[in-house]
Amino acid sequence: MYTKTSISIVVLILLSSCYQPQRDCKAFKDGEFSFTSTIDEKEVTTTFVRKGELEIDY
């Protein structure tokens, strides 16, 4: 029983390590984006607009 469990775990780790996230950079070239970060235990949301080579933060 221990051997089957060990083999199953090893196979699961090997299969999951082959996963690669999809990277579609063109979808993020233009548009309005925002993200939230924590600074001094306070959540801060930053929003910016990107148009070609121009990026505007507010």
Backbone as a printed PyTorch tensor [residue, N CA C, xyz], in Angstrom:
tensor([[[  0.8220,  -1.1970,   0.0000],
         [  0.0000,   0.0000,   0.0000],
         [  0.8630,   1.2560,   0.0000]],

        [[  1.9250,   1.2330,   0.7960],
         [  2.8270,   2.3750,   0.8900],
         [  3.5050,   2.6430,  -0.4540]],

        [[  3.8650,   1.5900,  -1.1700],
         [  4.5380,   1.7260,  -2.4560],
         [  3.6130,   2.3400,  -3.4990]],

        [[  2.3690,   1.9070,  -3.5450],
         [  1.4110,   2.4640,  -4.5040],
         [  1.1800,   3.9460,  -4.2440]],

        [[  1.0850,   4.3240,  -2.9840],
         [  0.8840,   5.7280,  -2.6340],
         [  2.0980,   6.5530,  -3.0340]],

        [[  3.2780,   6.0400,  -2.7720],
         [  4.5130,   6.7480,  -3.1260],
         [  4.6260,   6.9300,  -4.6310]],

        [[  4.3300,   5.8900,  -5.3800],
         [  4.3910,   5.9680,  -6.8390],
         [  3.3600,   6.9640,  -7.3560]],

        [[  2.1740,   6.9510,  -6.7970],
         [  1.1330,   7.8870,  -7.2160],
         [  1.5560,   9.3280,  -6.9590]],

        [[  2.1640,   9.5860,  -5.8270],
         [  2.6160,  10.9390,  -5.4980],
         [  3.7260,  11.3810,  -6.4440]],

        [[  4.6600,  10.5060,  -6.7420],
         [  5.7540,  10.8350,  -7.6560],
         [  5.2090,  11.1250,  -9.0500]],

        [[  4.2880,  10.3180,  -9.5310],
         [  3.6890,  10.5340, -10.8520],
         [  2.9270,  11.8550, -10.8790]],

        [[  2.1950,  12.1510,  -9.8370],
         [  1.4530,  13.4110,  -9.7600],
         [  2.3960,  14.6080,  -9.7940]],

        [[  3.4870,  14.5430,  -9.0740],
         [  4.4670,  15.6360,  -9.0700],
         [  5.1040,  15.7930, -10.4490]],

        [[  5.4460,  14.6960, -11.0850],
         [  6.0530,  14.7690, -12.4140],
         [  5.0970,  15.3580, -13.4430]],

        [[  3.8410,  14.9700, -13.3970],
         [  2.8670,  15.4860, -14.3580],
         [  2.5530,  16.9550, -14.1110]],

        [[  2.4760,  17.3630, -12.8660],
         [  2.1500,  18.7570, -12.5760],
         [  3.3330,  19.6760, -12.8370]],

        [[  4.5510,  19.1670, -12.8200],
         [  5.7150,  20.0100, -13.0770],
         [  5.8370,  20.3600, -14.5600]],

        [[  5.1430,  19.6550, -15.4300],
         [  5.1770,  19.9400, -16.8610],
         [  4.2060,  21.0460, -17.2550]],

        [[  3.3720,  21.4740, -16.3400],
         [  2.3750,  22.5020, -16.6300],
         [  3.0520,  23.8450, -16.8610]],

        [[  2.6700,  24.5400, -17.9270],
         [  3.1940,  25.8730, -18.2010],
         [  2.0130,  26.8160, -18.3730]],

        [[  2.0150,  27.9560, -17.6790],
         [  0.9040,  28.8970, -17.8070],
         [  0.8760,  29.5290, -19.1990]],

        [[ -0.3150,  29.8770, -19.6360],
         [ -0.4800,  30.5130, -20.9330],
         [  0.0420,  31.9390, -20.8540]],

        [[  0.8090,  32.3500, -21.8380],
         [  1.3610,  33.7020, -21.8630],
         [  0.8890,  34.3980, -23.1210]],

        [[ -0.0620,  35.2870, -22.9550],
         [ -0.6180,  36.0480, -24.0650],
         [ -0.3090,  37.5210, -23.8240]],

        [[  0.9120,  37.9300, -24.1240],
         [  1.3640,  39.2950, -23.8280],
         [  0.6240,  40.3490, -24.6440]],

        [[  0.1520,  39.9960, -25.8370],
         [ -0.5520,  40.9690, -26.6710],
         [ -1.8400,  41.4380, -26.0130]],

        [[ -2.4560,  40.6010, -25.2010],
         [ -3.7020,  40.9740, -24.5300],
         [ -3.4680,  42.0430, -23.4700]],

        [[ -2.2300,  42.2080, -23.0160],
         [ -1.9350,  43.1620, -21.9580],
         [ -1.1350,  44.3600, -22.4530]],

        [[ -1.0610,  44.5500, -23.7610],
         [ -0.3090,  45.6760, -24.3120],
         [ -1.0990,  46.9720, -24.1790]],

        [[ -2.3690,  46.9490, -24.4810],
         [ -3.2280,  48.1310, -24.3890],
         [ -4.3910,  47.8390, -23.4590]],

        [[ -4.8160,  48.8670, -22.7060],
         [ -5.9770,  48.7070, -21.8440],
         [ -5.7920,  49.3630, -20.4960]],

        [[ -6.7840,  49.1730, -19.6330],
         [ -6.7430,  49.7070, -18.2750],
         [ -6.5270,  48.5470, -17.3120]],

        [[ -5.5520,  48.6840, -16.4390],
         [ -5.1670,  47.6120, -15.5350],
         [ -5.0990,  48.1390, -14.1120]],

        [[ -5.3540,  47.2750, -13.1540],
         [ -5.2180,  47.6530, -11.7480],
         [ -4.7110,  46.4510, -10.9650]],

        [[ -4.0160,  46.7470,  -9.8740],
         [ -3.5610,  45.6870,  -8.9890],
         [ -3.5730,  46.2020,  -7.5630]],

        [[ -3.6990,  45.2940,  -6.6300],
         [ -3.7720,  45.6340,  -5.2120],
         [ -2.5530,  45.0590,  -4.5060]],

        [[ -1.9240,  45.8890,  -3.6910],
         [ -0.7800,  45.4430,  -2.9030],
         [ -0.9630,  45.8900,  -1.4590]],

        [[ -0.2020,  45.2870,  -0.5610],
         [ -0.2840,  45.6310,   0.8540],
         [  0.9630,  46.4040,   1.2500]],

        [[  0.7640,  47.6200,   1.7500],
         [  1.8530,  48.4710,   2.2090],
         [  1.5370,  48.8900,   3.6360]],

        [[  2.4170,  48.5540,   4.5620],
         [  2.2160,  48.8660,   5.9870],
         [  0.8660,  48.3690,   6.4820]],

        [[  0.5440,  47.1150,   6.1470],
         [ -0.7000,  46.4560,   6.5620],
         [ -1.9590,  47.1540,   6.0380]],

        [[ -1.8200,  47.8900,   4.9550],
         [ -2.9480,  48.6000,   4.3490],
         [ -2.9870,  48.2400,   2.8610]],

        [[ -4.1720,  47.8670,   2.3610],
         [ -4.3020,  47.5180,   0.9470],
         [ -4.3970,  48.7850,   0.1040]],

        [[ -3.5570,  48.8430,  -0.9310],
         [ -3.5190,  49.9870,  -1.8260],
         [ -3.7630,  49.4800,  -3.2410]],

        [[ -4.7000,  50.0990,  -3.9580],
         [ -4.9980,  49.7120,  -5.3330],
         [ -4.4230,  50.7580,  -6.2810]],

        [[ -3.6370,  50.2920,  -7.2330],
         [ -3.0380,  51.1610,  -8.2360],
         [ -3.6790,  50.8420,  -9.5770]],

        [[ -4.0530,  51.8730, -10.3040],
         [ -4.6740,  51.7110, -11.6170],
         [ -3.8350,  52.4680, -12.6400]],

        [[ -3.6720,  51.8770, -13.8170],
         [ -2.9490,  52.5670, -14.8810],
         [ -3.5390,  52.1980, -16.2290]],

        [[ -3.3310,  53.0900, -17.1960],
         [ -3.8110,  52.9020, -18.5650],
         [ -2.5830,  52.7850, -19.4520]],

        [[ -2.5800,  51.7970, -20.3110],
         [ -1.4620,  51.5780, -21.2210],
         [ -1.9800,  51.6590, -22.6510]],

        [[ -1.3580,  52.5420, -23.4600],
         [ -1.7030,  52.7020, -24.8730],
         [ -0.4120,  52.6970, -25.6710]],

        [[ -0.1040,  51.5720, -26.2830],
         [  1.1370,  51.4530, -27.0540],
         [  2.3450,  51.6260, -26.1590]],

        [[  3.1470,  52.6460, -26.4320],
         [  4.3530,  52.9190, -25.6440],
         [  4.0640,  53.8260, -24.4550]],

        [[  2.8500,  54.3550, -24.3330],
         [  2.4890,  55.3100, -23.2880],
         [  1.7890,  54.5950, -22.1380]],

        [[  2.2190,  54.8930, -20.9020],
         [  1.6010,  54.3150, -19.7150],
         [  1.2940,  55.4370, -18.7330]],

        [[  0.0330,  55.5390, -18.3020],
         [ -0.4140,  56.6120, -17.4170],
         [ -0.8820,  55.9980, -16.1060]],

        [[ -0.2220,  56.3790, -15.0010],
         [ -0.6030,  55.9070, -13.6640],
         [ -1.5010,  56.9340, -13.0010]],

        [[ -2.4790,  56.4510, -12.2430],
         [ -3.2970,  57.3500, -11.4180],
         [ -3.8380,  56.6180, -10.2420]]])
